Amino acid sequence: MNNTGLSKHAATRMQQRGIAPLVIDLLLQFGATEKSGDGTTKHYFDKPARRRVRSYAGPLAALLEAHLDCYAVVGAEGNIVTAAHRTTRIKH
């Protein structure tokens, strides 16, 4: 995982929800971001981010595609607060 810290809550939620640390790494490296009013940032895969992952992963991209419907919330200090599966569209 990147130098970003992982809170105990985030680690628990990732395990409960079956979100692999690799997916969080890809989110932080290639994902789109949206700032929240409380100082946190939401990282998620939009279409351009998915294209960047496909370009990076090459033949493995087909295997990763099923795992890209998730998001992570990163705190103001740079630590991952939580992660979850996206069930609705993220509105800008």
N, C-alpha and C positions, 0 to 999 in steps of 0.2 A: 504494500500500500504506500502511497505517497507520504510525504512528511506530515500530512494532515493527521491529527489525532482522532481517535475513535472513542466516543463516549460509551460508557457501559450500557446505556439505554440503546444506542445505535447498534452495538454488537449483539445485544439480545434480540432486537427487532430484526436484524439481518438474518440471524439464525432461525428465528421463528418463521420468517417470511421466505426463507430459501433464496436470499440474495447473496451471491458470491462476492467476496472481496475483489475479484477481478472486474466485476461489473462496476463496482464503486470506483475502482481505478480508472476505468474507461470513462465513466461519468465525469470525473474530475478533470481528465485530460481532454476529452473531446465534446462533452455535453454543453448544451446551451445553459445560460444562467438567467435568473430573474431575481432581482432584489426584493426583499420583503420589508415592510415598514418597521419591523422590530430589530433590524440589523442583521438578520439571517439572509442567506442566499439559497435559492432552490436550484439544483442542477438536474437537468433532465435531457432525454434524447429527443430532439426534434428531427425533421427530415435531413437538414444539412449535417447534423451531428451523426446521424446514422450513416450517411455517406462517408463521413470522415472515418468512422469505425470500419466500414467495409473496405475502404482504401488501405487502412492500417492493417487489418486482420487478414486480408487476402482470402484464401480458401476457407479459413476458419469462421469467416463472417456468417455463413449460413447457419452454423451451429450456435453462434452468439445471438442471432436475431430474436429468438424466442425469449431471451432474457433481458431485452432492452426496454421493456415497458415498466420502468421504475424511475424513482427520483430519490435524491438525497438532499437533506437540509443541512447546510453548513453554517455554523455560528460565526459571530463577528470575530472571534479569536482564531478562526480557521479550523476548528474541530467539527467533526461530523456529529450532528445532534441526533438525527434519525434517518431511516431509509424505509421506503415502502414501494409497493407496486402502484402504478398509475391506473386508476379505474375510470377517470374522466379526463377530458382534454384540459390542458393548462391554458387559461385565458390570459392574455397580455394586457 
